[in-house]
Amino acid sequence: MVATSADARPAERTDNGLPSLTWLETRTRELLEQAAHGGADQAEVSLSASRALSVTARARERESVEHEGDRAASLTVYRGQRSGSASTTDLSSDGLRAALDQALTIARFTEPDDYAGLAEAELMARTRPELSLYHPWSLDAGRALDMALELEAAALDYDPRIAQTEGATVASQDGISVYGNSHGFVAGERASRHALSVQPLAKSERGMQREVAFSQARHAEDLQTLTAVGRLAAERAVSRLHAKTPPTTTASVLFTPRVARGLWGHLIGAISGGALYRNASFLKDKIDQSIAVPTLTLSQHPHRPRGLASAAFDGDGVATTERTLVEDGVLRGYVLSAYTARRLGLTSTGNAGGVFNLDVAPGSEDFDALVAGMGRGLVVTELMGQGVNLVNGDYSRGAAGFWVENGEIAYPVENATIAGNLADMYRDIAALGSDVDLGAALRTPSVLIGSMTIAGQ
């Protein structure tokens, strides 16, 4: 092992209590050098640290104050085609060296994998766009509690039928991370994330309904107001009182933005390398083929300033790029890491770890126009269960929302099940709304599916 003078020093710290970026980068380079001296042909290292404050109010009083700190290191070494990985939460010199020794030992005994190894050197991210991800919030526990109380009050005071809440939370997190590998690539990033959430319960003589609303952003100034979040959650809860079970039928289904994200999450899962090389996707071998209606376009925007999923490089150090995954209903690209790309005989798309800020191109009709146009069917605002099979596309989920008759919302719905096949659903998109939810990493409007099976009474 190679020792340095830094080994005897504690971690340098920034004003917010986290290790400095310079210190983490230095430790990363040291570990990569130590891995080479230990016999590794290649190695990669990820170091991270974060701190968080979360304050929750309930029944107009403080319920909890949580201060959290996290430290993590992940190391992978390669001896030829054999690899070994280890992780630790101890970022001291002894802790990191112990993890590296463990990884080197594991690599001596694992089976060779022809696809193992770092991403190609020429794919590394050599430029760093300004992403504006780090906006720490000077928020102490007292101020956070005041805000949580105000947030809960906005929900409780909206309507006398809001009987209580399951808590209103104000949270803030700052983090720092560094990734490096044997190609000489070492890069880090500071990032912050702040959030508001509240979960009210509405009560009537016929029962109770629970709902939620939240807002999250990199910068506190981009959060919705406390009043807006609280009132939205209460409005949602009250609107679901006196819910009924819908009829069993075949009809249109309108996914609101917060549940429509799941539809695109399933699509991304089906075009991701892991599912593809395992032959576990209904979208395998569909590149440059039509998989959806011509109105559907999905694009990735990893360099969006303050984006919730912005990144200059992926988990392999590969540069991220603007990409169109689905263009006018035609599949244009897969979502691949270095490893899964090799398994498929392809090149990494810079998506180790997933997609970065996915946008669904909106339509021209607002939510009310979509409801009016669907005639009869179900507006879905909540989904339950995990009944999705990416091998064949079969889809079945528990659902709640609102029943529509003659183009108007008739009553709230619970205890429903919607079923179909994802391949058919993407081809049966009757309309995309203009009501894009901008407060998420996956920005989507409402999505109207022309026909699905609805199981109820």
Secondary structure, DSSP 8 states (H G I E B T S, - for coil): ----GGGGS---B-TTSSB-HHHHHHHHHHHHHHHHHTT-SEEEEEEEEEEEEEEEEETTEEEEEEEEEEEEEEEEEEETTEEEEEEES--SHHHHHHHHHHHHHHHHHS---TT-S---GGGB----------------HHHHHHHHHHHHHHHHTT-TTEEEEEEEEEEEEEEEEEEEETTS-EEEEEEEEEEEEEEEEEEETTEEEE--EEEEESSGGGS--HHHHHHHHHHHHHHTTT-B---SEEEEEEE-HHHHHHHHHHHHHHTBHHHHHTT--TTTT-TTSB-S-TT--EEE-TT-TT-TT--SB-TTSBB---EEEEETTEE---B--HHHHHHHT----S-TTS-SSEEE---SB-HHHHHHHH-SEEEEEEEEEEEE-TTT-EEEEEEEEEEEETTEEEEEEEEEEEEEEHHHHHHTEEEEBS----SSSEE---EEEEEEEEE--
